[in-house]
Amino acid sequence: MFASLLAVTLPAFAQAGSIQQAPLTTVSERSGFVETGRYDEVIALCDAFAARYPDAVRCGEFGTTPEGRPMKVLVVSQSGALTPAAARDNGVPVTLMQGGIHAGEIDGKDAGFLAIRQMLDGEVAPGVLESQVFVFVPVFNVDGHERFRAWNRPNQRGPKEMGWRTTAQNYNLNRDYVKADAPEMQAMLALINAWDPLVYVDLHVTNGAKFEHDISIQVEPVNSGDPALRAAGVALRDGTIEHLAAHGGLPLPFYPSFVQDDNPASGFRDGVSPPRFSHGYMQLRNRFGMLVETHSWREYPYRVESTRQAMLGILGQVAAHGRAWQALTAAADQRALKLGGKPVALSHAASDQCRTIEFKGYAYTRTPSEVSGGTMTRYDETRPEVWSVPLCDDIHPDLVVDAPKAGYLVPAAHAGWVGAKLDQHAVTYRRLDSVLPKTGVAAFRANQVTLAPRSVEGHQMATIDGDWQRETHDIGAGALFVPIAQPKARLVMAMLEPRAPDSLASWGEFNNVFERKEYMEDYVAEEVARDMLGKDRKLRAGFEQRLRDDPAFAADPRARLDFFFRRHASWDERYNLYPVLRIDRAPQ
């Protein structure tokens, strides 16, 4: 197991507990992986690594947090390519890994510094840095990291003290990839845009139950994204899992969260995360996203070693296959140019077709609690046992929408803020200089908008039902044309299709257009209704039929008056009209 491997790898620190500072070691390493250091250590080590290995390491800043702290990044390579331009010009694959997006889950920071030193000193993974660029962000959520104390992670064993899950502005960065509210996320997207990583790895620690499995590895594209990339995604996932298993780990290819909270017998349901999450986002760019989750109930030394082995396994996979995978992603970019008019999956779900798996758990009981009054699960970690439980991993698209034939039109009224969001993701668009009168488009009119009962990440999310329908609109100068013929076509649809789970509309950014702003006084509506009933026999027949067929309508005075208001010339034709349109031909 990893505990014994750690003792072999780090005898001076893990066994003797030496506090004497070794070259380029962390507080964590010197403490025997009982503690983790503060952020000033990251700043110092970043500079120290660059000074010690001037031909292989660059230390940089890619942003500043709301509390004024620098966001540090190490660029590590023995390929000679230490800038985005050099990597791009020489065709060198880039692997970007980040620690501390949830700053209490800080295994990646301490594992990363250790792995980099060992690789550069030739102790482990010889040659892997010669064929790739390793871009390492030790701590993504820097301000959260410095909200530092014990018990910030009550469902986790170690380190002694750690940072906080969210940013100083209380954003959960691993819900922010598409909407990109947080300055930290905007900085990360700029880093991704600059380096265009082939593989993007997000290093976490689980929450959840107690069991023996120590780490999970999830990758997309595997069940989503460009179909021709999925075999490579499987190879990346399975190759990493094989490396971990060969070094004593008990890895899983799915996140071990029970179908029914706190009930092991309910088993597990796999899926595809929406693009608010890191590994759900990268597949929309035709790149590989990986989520690494060590098990929170393993002690911190074990988890750091698990993470270190995962990092070495991933880098080894990219060293072996990166050039071939780059060719696959380049071909996927070209295929994305031709997605116009074709069906595109915007979300996925597992079916009820499940299979039974053998899962290494512990003996447990589920009994009434005198504290909570509910049923409580209690685990006995001295008694390992194998659970036979269901795993539902038959995953299929559950929302499929045909891509627009040419692209989307964002009206001038929304062009400023939508354009800024597109810029954050390096999505291509152009601004129209002239009016497009009487243009045939597809418009989405909502027939129902359901707002979330409470805010999520500061947003009131909206579930929008409706359909695209053919209409004629005047398109004003200053509108944006967002072509579907671009490598990020799937990302464009994820942002602009109103029913996509993490679209701008779903995050509530367009809620204002789904609010009624003008009303007709009841006494005016009464007069209007009588006038319309006297002039339009067909309307009268429809009203009377509705009264007979719909008792709730018949009993609601406001609904009865609204029946006429909605058919009157004063009705707001933009109400429930999603302002982004689709177009079949690119405007000239």
C-alpha positions in Angstrom: 0.0 0.0 0.0 1.0 3.6 -0.3 1.9 4.0 3.4 4.8 1.5 3.0 5.8 3.2 -0.3 6.0 6.5 1.5 8.3 5.1 4.1 10.6 3.7 1.3 10.5 6.9 -0.7 11.0 9.4 2.2 12.8 7.6 5.0 14.5 10.7 6.5 11.2 12.6 6.8 8.5 10.0 7.3 10.5 7.8 9.7 12.9 10.0 11.5 10.7 13.1 11.5 13.7 15.3 10.8 13.0 19.0 11.0 16.3 20.0 9.3 15.5 21.7 6.1 16.6 19.8 3.0 17.1 21.6 -0.3 13.7 22.7 -1.9 11.7 20.8 0.6 8.3 21.9 1.9 7.0 22.3 5.4 4.9 19.2 4.8 7.9 17.1 3.8 10.0 18.3 6.8 7.1 17.5 9.2 6.6 14.0 7.9 3.5 15.1 6.0 1.7 16.1 9.2 1.5 19.8 8.3 1.2 21.9 5.2 2.9 25.3 4.7 1.4 28.7 4.2 1.3 30.5 0.9 4.5 32.4 1.4 6.2 29.0 1.1 4.8 28.6 -2.5 6.1 32.0 -3.4 9.6 31.2 -2.1 9.7 27.7 -3.6 8.6 28.9 -7.0 11.5 31.3 -7.1 13.9 28.8 -5.6 13.1 26.1 -8.1 13.6 28.5 -11.0 17.0 29.5 -9.5 18.1 25.9 -8.9 17.1 24.7 -12.3 17.4 27.7 -14.7 17.3 25.5 -17.8 14.2 23.6 -16.8 12.0 25.8 -14.6 10.3 29.2 -14.9 8.4 30.8 -12.1 5.6 33.2 -13.1 2.4 34.9 -12.0 -0.8 34.5 -13.9 -3.1 36.7 -11.8 -3.8 38.5 -8.6 -6.5 37.5 -6.1 -9.1 39.8 -4.7 -7.1 40.1 -1.5 -4.0 41.1 -3.5 -2.0 37.8 -3.5 0.0 36.7 -6.5 -1.2 33.5 -8.3 2.0 31.5 -8.9 2.7 29.0 -11.6 5.8 26.8 -12.3 6.6 25.9 -15.9 8.8 22.8 -15.9 10.3 21.1 -18.9 13.5 19.6 -20.2 12.4 19.9 -23.8 13.7 23.4 -24.2 10.1 24.8 -24.5 9.4 27.0 -21.5 6.9 29.5 -23.1 3.5 28.9 -24.8 5.0 30.0 -28.1 7.9 27.6 -27.9 5.6 24.7 -26.9 3.2 25.5 -29.8 6.0 26.1 -32.4 7.8 22.8 -31.5 4.6 20.7 -31.1 5.4 19.9 -27.4 2.4 18.6 -25.4 1.4 20.6 -22.4 0.1 19.1 -19.1 -1.4 21.5 -16.7 -2.1 20.4 -13.1 -3.6 22.5 -10.3 -3.7 22.0 -6.6 -6.0 23.7 -4.1 -9.0 24.7 -6.2 -10.6 23.7 -2.9 -7.8 25.0 -0.6 -8.5 22.6 2.2 -7.9 19.7 -0.2 -4.2 20.6 -0.5 -2.5 17.2 -1.3 -1.6 18.4 -4.8 0.6 21.3 -3.6 2.8 19.2 -1.4 2.9 16.2 -3.8 3.7 18.5 -6.8 6.7 20.2 -5.3 8.1 16.8 -4.2 7.5 15.2 -7.6 9.1 18.1 -9.6 12.2 18.0 -7.5 12.5 14.3 -7.8 12.0 14.3 -11.5 14.5 17.1 -12.1 17.1 15.3 -9.9 16.6 12.1 -11.9 15.2 10.1 -8.9 11.9 9.2 -10.6 10.3 9.1 -14.0 13.4 9.6 -16.1 12.8 11.4 -19.4 9.2 12.4 -18.9 10.0 16.1 -18.8 11.9 15.9 -22.1 8.8 15.3 -24.1 6.3 17.7 -22.5 5.8 20.9 -20.7 4.5 20.5 -17.1 2.6 23.6 -16.0 2.0 23.4 -12.3 -0.3 25.7 -10.2 0.4 24.7 -6.6 -2.6 26.6 -5.2 -5.5 27.9 -7.4 -7.6 29.2 -4.6 -4.9 31.3 -2.9 -7.1 33.5 -0.7 -9.0 30.5 0.5 -5.6 28.8 1.3 -4.8 31.6 3.7 -8.0 31.2 5.6 -6.0 28.7 7.5 -6.9 26.7 10.6 -7.6 23.2 11.9 -11.0 21.6 11.2 -11.6 23.5 7.9 -12.2 20.0 6.6 -14.0 18.1 9.3 -14.5 15.0 7.0 -10.8 14.7 6.3 -7.7 13.3 8.1 -4.9 15.8 8.0 -3.0 17.9 7.5 -2.9 19.6 11.0 -4.2 22.8 9.5 -5.5 23.7 6.1 -7.2 26.3 4.0 -10.9 26.9 3.1 -13.0 25.5 0.3 -14.1 28.8 -1.3 -12.5 32.1 -2.2 -12.4 35.3 -0.3 -15.6 36.3 -2.3 -17.1 32.9 -1.3 -17.0 31.4 -4.8 -16.5 27.7 -5.3 -14.1 27.8 -8.2 -15.0 24.3 -9.2 -18.5 25.6 -10.1 -17.2 28.5 -12.1 -15.6 27.3 -15.3 -18.3 28.5 -17.7 -19.8 31.5 -15.9 -16.3 32.6 -14.8 -17.5 35.1 -12.1 -14.3 34.9 -9.9 -11.2 36.9 -10.8 -9.2 33.7 -10.1 -11.2 31.8 -12.7 -10.7 34.5 -15.2 -7.0 34.3 -14.6 -7.0 30.5 -14.9 -8.9 30.7 -18.2 -6.3 33.1 -19.5 -3.6 30.6 -18.5 -5.5 27.8 -20.3 -5.9 30.0 -23.4 -2.2 30.8 -23.4 -0.9 27.3 -23.0 -3.7 25.2 -24.6 -3.0 22.2 -22.4 -3.5 18.8 -24.0 -4.3 17.4 -20.5 -5.7 19.5 -17.6 -5.7 17.8 -14.2 -7.6 19.0 -11.1 -6.3 17.6 -7.8 -8.9 17.1 -5.1 -9.8 15.1 -1.9 -13.2 13.4 -1.7 -15.9 13.9 0.8 -18.1 10.9 1.7 -18.1 7.5 3.3 -15.4 5.3 4.8 -13.9 2.5 2.6 -10.6 1.1 1.5 -10.3 2.5 -2.0 -7.9 5.4 -1.9 -8.2 7.4 -5.1 -10.5 7.9 -8.0 -9.6 9.0 -11.6 -12.2 10.4 -13.9 -11.5 11.6 -17.4 -13.5 13.2 -20.2 -13.8 12.7 -23.2 -14.8 9.2 -22.2 -18.6 9.4 -22.3 -18.9 12.9 -23.9 -17.3 15.2 -26.3 -15.8 14.3 -29.7 -16.4 10.6 -30.2 -13.0 10.0 -31.8 -11.2 11.3 -28.6 -12.9 8.9 -26.3 -10.6 6.0 -26.8 -7.6 8.2 -25.9 -9.5 9.4 -22.8 -10.0 5.8 -21.7 -6.3 5.1 -22.3 -5.3 8.1 -20.2 -7.7 7.1 -17.4 -6.8 3.4 -17.5 -3.1 4.0 -17.8 -3.1 6.2 -14.8 -5.2 3.7 -12.8 -2.8 0.9 -13.9 0.2 3.0 -12.6 -1.5 3.5 -9.3 -2.4 -0.1 -8.9 1.1 -1.2 -9.7 2.4 1.0 -6.9 0.0 -0.4 -4.3 -3.0 1.8 -4.7 -6.7 0.9 -4.9 -7.9 3.3 -7.6 -11.5 3.7 -8.9 -12.6 5.0 -12.4 -15.7 6.8 -10.9 -16.4 9.1 -8.0 -17.5 7.0 -5.0 -20.6 8.9 -3.9 -23.6 6.8 -3.0 -26.9 7.0 -4.9 -28.7 7.4 -1.6 -26.8 9.6 0.8 -25.1 7.7 3.7 -26.4 4.3 2.4 -23.6 2.0 1.1 -26.2 -0.6 -0.2 -27.5 1.9 -2.7 -24.3 1.7 -4.7 -23.0 4.3 -7.2 -24.1 6.1 -10.2 -21.5 7.4 -12.7 -22.1 10.3 -15.1 -20.6 13.2 -17.0 -20.1 16.4 -15.0 -21.5 19.6 -16.5 -18.9 22.2 -17.6 -19.1 24.2 -14.3 -16.6 21.5 -13.3 -13.0 21.4 -14.6 -13.2 17.9 -16.1 -16.6 18.6 -17.6 -15.3 21.8 -19.2 -12.1 20.7 -21.0 -13.9 18.2 -23.3 -15.8 21.2 -24.8 -12.5 22.5 -26.0 -11.5 19.1 -27.4 -8.9 18.5 -24.7 -8.6 16.0 -21.9 -9.8 16.9 -18.4 -9.0 14.7 -15.4 -10.4 14.8 -11.9 -8.1 13.2 -9.3 -9.8 12.6 -5.9 -7.8 11.0 -3.0 -9.9 9.5 -0.2 -10.4 12.0 2.6 -10.2 9.3 5.4 -6.7 8.3 4.5 -4.0 10.0 6.5 -2.3 13.0 4.9 1.1 11.2 4.3 -0.7 8.5 2.4 -2.8 10.9 0.4 0.2 13.0 -0.6 1.9 9.8 -1.9 -1.2 8.8 -3.7 -1.3 12.2 -5.4 2.4 12.1 -6.2 2.0 8.7 -7.9 -1.1 9.9 -9.8 0.9 12.9 -11.1 3.8 10.7 -12.1 1.5 8.3 -13.8 -0.3 11.0 -15.8 3.0 12.6 -16.9 4.2 9.2 -18.0 1.1 8.7 -20.1 1.6 12.1 -21.8 5.3 11.4 -22.3 4.4 8.1 -24.1 1.3 9.2 -26.0 1.2 13.0 -26.0 2.2 13.6 -29.6 -0.3 11.0 -30.9 -3.0 12.5 -28.7 -2.2 16.0 -30.0 -2.9 14.8 -33.5 -6.2 13.5 -32.4 -7.2 16.8 -30.7 -6.1 18.7 -33.8 -8.4 16.5 -35.9 -11.2 17.0 -33.4 -10.8 20.8 -33.8 -11.2 20.4 -37.5 -14.3 18.2 -37.0 -15.8 20.9 -34.8 -15.7 23.3 -37.7 -18.4 21.1 -39.4 -20.8 20.7 -36.5 -23.3 23.2 -37.9 -26.7 21.6 -38.3 -25.7 18.3 -36.5 -26.9 17.0 -33.2 -24.8 17.8 -30.2 -25.2 16.4 -26.7 -25.4 19.1 -24.1 -25.8 16.8 -21.0 -25.6 13.1 -20.1 -27.0 10.7 -17.6 -26.7 7.1 -16.5 -29.6 4.8 -17.3 -31.2 2.4 -14.9 -29.2 -0.4 -16.4 -26.8 -1.2 -13.6 -24.3 -3.9 -12.8 -23.0 -5.4 -9.6 -19.4 -4.7 -8.6 -17.2 -5.8 -5.7 -16.2 -2.8 -3.7 -13.7 -2.8 -0.9 -15.5 -1.3 2.1 -15.7 -1.8 5.8 -18.2 -3.5 8.0 -21.0 -1.1 8.9 -24.3 -0.9 10.7 -27.3 1.3 10.0 -29.2 2.0 13.2 -31.5 4.7 14.7 -29.6 7.6 16.2 -30.5 9.0 19.6 -28.8 12.2 18.6 -30.4 13.0 15.2 -33.4 10.8 15.4 -32.6 9.4 11.9 -30.8 6.3 10.6 -27.1 6.6 11.0 -24.3 4.6 9.3 -21.4 3.6 11.5 -18.2 2.1 10.0 -15.8 -0.3 11.6 -12.4 0.4 10.0 -10.9 -2.6 11.8 -13.1 -5.0 9.7 -12.6 -4.7 6.0 -15.2 -6.4 3.9 -16.2 -6.5 0.2 -19.5 -4.9 -0.7 -21.5 -6.3 -3.6 -23.3 -3.1 -4.7 -24.8 -1.7 -7.9 -22.9 0.6 -10.2 -25.0 2.4 -12.8 -22.5 3.5 -15.5 -24.5 3.0 -18.7 -24.2 6.7 -19.7 -26.0 8.3 -22.6 -26.9 11.8 -23.8 -30.1 13.1 -22.2 -30.3 16.5 -23.9 -29.4 16.7 -27.6 -29.8 19.8 -29.7 -29.0 20.4 -33.3 -26.3 23.0 -33.7 -27.2 26.1 -35.6 -26.2 25.9 -39.2 -24.2 29.1 -39.1 -24.1 30.4 -35.6 -25.7 32.7 -33.0 -26.6 36.4 -33.1 -26.3 38.3 -29.8 -28.2 41.6 -30.0 -26.3 44.9 -29.4 -28.1 45.3 -26.1 -26.3 42.3 -24.7 -23.2 42.4 -26.9 -20.9 44.0 -24.3 -21.2 41.6 -21.4 -21.7 38.5 -23.6 -18.7 39.4 -25.7 -16.6 39.8 -22.5 -17.7 36.2 -21.5 -16.8 34.9 -24.9 -13.4 36.6 -24.7 -12.7 34.9 -21.4 -12.9 31.5 -23.1 -11.2 32.7 -26.3 -14.3 32.0 -28.3 -14.3 33.6 -31.8 -17.0 36.1 -32.8 -17.3 39.3 -34.8 -19.4 42.5 -34.4 -21.8 43.5 -37.1 -21.2 47.0 -38.5 -24.6 47.4 -40.2 -28.2 46.5 -39.8 -29.7 43.2 -41.0 -33.3 44.1 -41.7 -36.0 41.5 -41.8 -33.7 38.6 -41.3 -34.9 35.0 -41.1 -33.7 33.5 -37.8 -34.6 30.9 -35.2 -35.9 32.5 -32.0 -36.4 30.7 -28.7 -39.6 31.6 -26.8 -39.9 30.2 -23.3 -43.2 28.6 -22.4 -42.1 28.0 -18.8 -39.2 29.5 -16.7 -38.7 27.9 -13.3 -36.4 29.8 -11.0 -34.4 28.1 -8.3 -35.8 28.6 -4.8 -32.4 29.8 -3.4 -29.3 31.2 -4.9 -26.4 29.1 -6.2 -23.0 30.8 -6.3 -24.8 34.1 -6.1 -27.1 33.3 -9.0 -30.7 32.5 -9.2 -30.6 29.7 -11.7 -33.3 29.2 -14.3 -34.7 26.1 -15.9 -36.1 27.2 -19.2 -38.5 25.2 -21.3 -39.5 26.2 -24.9 -38.6 25.7 -28.5 -36.7 27.3 -31.4 -39.1 28.6 -34.1 -38.7 30.4 -37.4 -39.2 34.2 -37.2 -38.2 37.3 -38.9 -36.3 39.9 -36.9 -34.4 43.2 -37.6 -30.9 42.8 -36.3 -29.3 46.0 -35.3 -25.7 47.2 -35.9 -23.4 46.2 -33.0 -24.8 42.7 -32.7 -22.3 39.8 -32.3 -22.2 36.9 -34.8 -20.8 33.8 -33.0 -20.0 31.2 -35.7 -20.5 27.6 -34.9 -17.6 26.8 -37.3 -14.8 27.0 -34.8 -12.9 24.5 -32.7 -14.8 25.5 -29.6 -18.2 24.9 -31.2 -19.3 22.6 -28.3 -18.3 25.3 -25.8 -20.3 27.9 -27.8 -23.4 25.8 -27.5 -22.8 25.1 -23.8 -22.8 28.8 -23.2 -25.6 30.0 -25.6 -28.1 27.2 -25.8 -30.7 28.2 -23.2 -31.5 24.7 -22.0 -27.8 23.7 -21.6 -27.2 23.0 -17.9 -24.4 25.7 -17.5 -25.5 28.1 -20.2 -25.5 31.8 -19.4 -29.3 31.6 -19.4 -29.3 28.7 -17.0 -27.1 30.6 -14.6 -29.8 33.4 -14.6 -27.8 35.9 -16.6 -30.9 36.5 -18.8 -33.5 36.4 -16.1 -34.5 40.0 -16.7 -35.9 39.1 -20.1 -38.3 36.6 -18.5 -39.9 39.2 -16.2 -43.1 41.1 -17.2 -42.4 44.8 -17.1 -45.8 46.3 -18.4 -49.3 45.6 -17.2 -52.9 46.5 -18.1 -55.1 47.8 -15.3 -58.0 45.4 -14.6 -60.6 48.0 -15.6 -58.8 48.7 -18.8 -58.4 45.0 -19.5 -62.2 44.5 -18.9 -63.0 47.2 -21.5 -60.5 45.7 -23.9 -61.9 42.2 -23.4 -65.5 43.3 -24.1 -64.4 45.1 -27.2 -62.4 42.0 -28.5 -65.3 39.7 -27.7 -67.7 41.8 -29.7 -65.4 42.0 -32.8 -63.8 38.6 -33.0 -66.2 35.5 -33.1 -63.3 33.1 -33.2 -61.7 34.6 -30.2 -65.1 34.5 -28.3 -65.4 30.8 -29.2 -61.9 30.1 -27.9 -62.5 31.9 -24.7 -65.8 30.1 -24.0 -64.2 26.8 -24.8 -61.4 27.5 -22.4 -64.0 28.3 -19.7 -65.6 25.0 -20.2 -62.4 22.9 -20.4 -60.3 24.6 -17.7 -62.0 25.0 -14.3 -58.9 26.7 -12.7 -58.9 29.2 -15.5 -62.6 29.8 -15.2 -62.2 30.5 -11.5 -59.2 32.9 -11.9 -60.3 36.5 -12.7 -56.7 37.6 -13.4 -56.1 34.7 -15.8 -59.3 35.4 -17.7 -58.3 39.1 -18.2 -54.8 38.0 -19.2 -56.3 35.8 -21.9 -57.2 39.0 -23.7 -54.2 41.1 -22.8 -51.9 38.5 -24.4 -53.8 38.8 -27.7 -53.9 42.6 -27.6 -51.6 44.9 -29.6 -50.2 46.3 -26.3 -48.7 42.9 -25.3 -44.9 42.9 -25.0 -43.7 40.6 -27.9 -40.3 40.3 -26.3 -41.6 38.8 -23.1 -40.1 35.3 -22.7 -38.1 35.8 -25.9 -34.5 34.6 -25.3 -32.6 37.5 -26.9 -29.9 35.3 -28.5 -31.0 34.1 -32.0 -29.8 31.4 -34.3 -29.0 31.9 -38.0 -28.6 29.6 -40.9 -26.2 31.7 -43.0 -23.3 33.8 -41.8 -24.1 37.5 -42.2 -22.0 39.3 -44.8 
